[in-house]
Amino acid sequence: MSKKNINSENQLLNNLPLSEYQRLLPHLQEVMLVSGSVLHEPYDAINYAYFPVSAMISLVSIMEDGSTTEIGLIGNEGMIGVPIFLGGEYTISRAIVQMAGSSFKLRADILKQEFDRGGVFQKILLLHTQARLTQIAQSAACNRQHKIEARLARWLLSVYDCVLKDELDLTQEFISNMLGIRRAGVTIAAHALQDAGIIRYNRGKIVILDHKKLEEASCECYRVVQNEFIRLLGSRRG
């Protein structure tokens, strides 16, 4: 039986049986994550796992020339720290807080200890990893196959799913870095969505006006990933 009426709004923690959650509870530290904070750099040992509640965290690939592309977007449906329980110790991507908010923080040794018990927590973390791999693979295909406007629509839906807010503080430079495209491309795509009455686009801010039309403007990648998160974890995700 899943636990009810707890303070956590992280969906992975909320899906735990009460007995497993109570074992973790003394070790879960609620923290406020500040926008721009780096949770771990490439090749750094990962000492803590994070289970976002209202924060949004990006996994970012960094090239030798310093350019960046987002390869994963994590909100309250997921967690940061997969190498802890898979045994890889570190990853080659950077984990950076893109939108400030609350999160639960858990020491790596505690997470590994609970994972090794082989209970529901282990199953949830493995299913989350499969869903995350689907997101990364679909994003790679999307970046190759689909037009910028559709990719931007998909990404905005994913951001909304993380923070559940229609008003998003997103600069042109930030979006271009995350999508791995030129700023001019972001401007053209954003204005096209604005002309269609789907978003309102001002400098440093995007407001989603019509979710249904935004999903229609998105490529099929949003729905593919969303359906996989629902199938595996019972949670919506972009």
Disulfide bonds with the S-S distance in Angstrom:
none
